Amino acid sequence: MRKNKKARCYNCLIDFSIPGIKFKKYNNQLICKECLDYLNNFTSKKTLKKELDKYFANLRRERRLTTKYDIILACSGGKDSIATLYLLVKKYKLKVLIFTIDNYFLSPRAKENLFNVAKYLRCDMFYLIGLDWRDKIVSCIKNEKMPCGPVCITNKKKAFSTIIRLINPRIKTIASGNDTPFFTRGRFSLIKKQSQYVLVRPLPAFINTQKDVFKILKVLPWQDPKIYGYTTDCLAAGYALDSFNKKSPYRFEELYICEKLRFGLISKNEAIKFINSKKRIGIKQKKQTEIIIKNFS
């Protein structure tokens, strides 16, 4: 069981008992390494956006060198990737190809949102069934492990190279719906160059809080799936969390919530409310997930 009082980061409230979290003293307060990096290196969203604007301007100028698409967006139908799609199409006037990997655990509402918004914005889609992802997620859940890191994040990185190879090797830019910037080599950026492609995260340049994401979504045919967990697309995340949090001395989703607090996307009061929350998975989501697990076990 979790204890009520824990050593936490003064800035983002992350629980220091979570494996891998390192901390140091800063202005006589204990803060995590991630917050120390943020406080010492983050400039401004205006600077990040300026860099992104320049990159996309160059991308539009080079349009004739590619095919009919400027950029590929890894999109799940969740709020952040859908908001990112809107920004790419409406704000930057880019020709976007949506790329979706269905891990069998996308909520029905997320799928509906994905197809509705793609049609509304007149975007083509490359829809791939991720059998390997599905099987690994089922295995993690059966072993009472969180699938988000070992399956989804790891496989997503591997999938990017596959995306380029399958669709068109000349398209070199892939966008994702992450709401915080990259931090590499001592600097924050919305652009990250890989060996074969460039990753971009446009959303952080346009939002100050989570409420700004929902303002973008208001103009789109998107409805909140209202599922348990820290995503608005995946049934499995909430199901795995429900089991994990019963036995773990810490809450897995604090990694995500505290990151949002670090970047000011939520308030400290909102973070505290979440940390103290005892919310559990709903019956409908639990049944939907268990049917998938049973069918593919």
Buried (B, 14 or more C-beta within 10 A) or exposed (E): EEEEEBEBBBBBBBBBBBEEBEBEEBEEEBBBEBBBBBEEEBEEBEEBBEBBBEBBEEBEEEEEEBEEBBBBBBBBBBBBBBBBBBBBBEBBEBBBBBBBBBBBBBBEBBBBBBBBBBEBBEBEBBEBEBEEBBBBBBBBBEEEBBBBEBBBEEBBEEBBBEBBEEBBEEBBBBBBBBBBBBBEEEEBBBBBEEEEBBBBBBBBBBBEBBEBBBEBBEEBBBEEBEBBBBBBBBBBBBBBBBBBBEEBEBBBBBBBBBBBBBBEBBEEEBBEEBBEEEEEBBEEBBEBBEEBBEEEE
